[in-house]
Amino acid sequence: MINDTRPEIFRGHLEECLEHLNKILAALSPHKKQRAKAIREAIAVFCGVVPESVGNWLQEKGHQPHGESFFKLICCLDRLGFRVIELENMRRVRRNFAELIGFSILTNEQASKLIGFSDRSSLFRILHGKSETGKMKLQLMFEIWKENKPRLDEKRDGALEDIFNELFNPRKKILGSPQTELTLEPERLSASYQPKAIIILMQGLLALFDSDKGSLIEKEITDLQTHSQTVSRLTTHLINLRSRLSSSDKPKEEVNDN
């Protein structure tokens, strides 16, 4: 999984993420409707399509892009704070390589040719996990990604920053969210204190859940459902932390497609 510190707005399959984004844009106040149009146009530029195509993706269920546009769209949504399950479930090497297409480092033709496929659909099936491939091609994907990683990081870091800030601001309510959440401002915590704070909070949660009081009754579970996004975001951060800790001892050059 690619480490990303951007807060999560929503998690779901591509169709669900598009539906949620469409609700967010539709909920903008009338004087911000022009901003919603600008957001759709920016997504269209990122994906290399006309704005009408983005409108169709957002408003028509089952109307999703294929091929190169698919990878561009899921990478676009990822940069906007959406955790698209189709992207999250990709194996490591395949996701890294797919992002080269998604962030327009390589075209689908270039990517297929570099890997040795005459048929673009063969590469897409492998990236989707619908077909397997040999270790040599996985190694080649890894090497191509490694060579292009500086450009990819540069493009990823600056991609859609303005739109992301429009959709999510850690000091404000999340647009489209049913509740206002109390949020901490990470920059107020010193770098030396952050790890200690994380450990203290995790130890407190663990002690609570390990105790008898940690067994929640049905009513308490129901009450917590309104904060499901908070639970989901915390789970994501803990999974990322565990992944980073477990992989810290692995050789950096190792090709790991899991």
Secondary structure, DSSP 4 states (H G I P E B T S, - for coil): -----SPPSEEE-HHHHHHHHHHHHHTS-GGGHHHHHHHHHHHHHHHTS-HHHHHHHHHSTT----HHHHHHHHHHHHHTTEEEHHHHTS-HHHHHHHHHHHTTSS-HHHHHHHHT-SSHHHHHHHHHTSS---HHHHHHHHHHHHHHHHHHHHHHHHTTHHHHHHH--TTSPPTT-SS------GGGS-TTTHHHHHHHHHHHHHHHHHSGGGS--HHHHHHHGGGHHHHHHHHHHHHHHHHHHHHTTS-TT-----
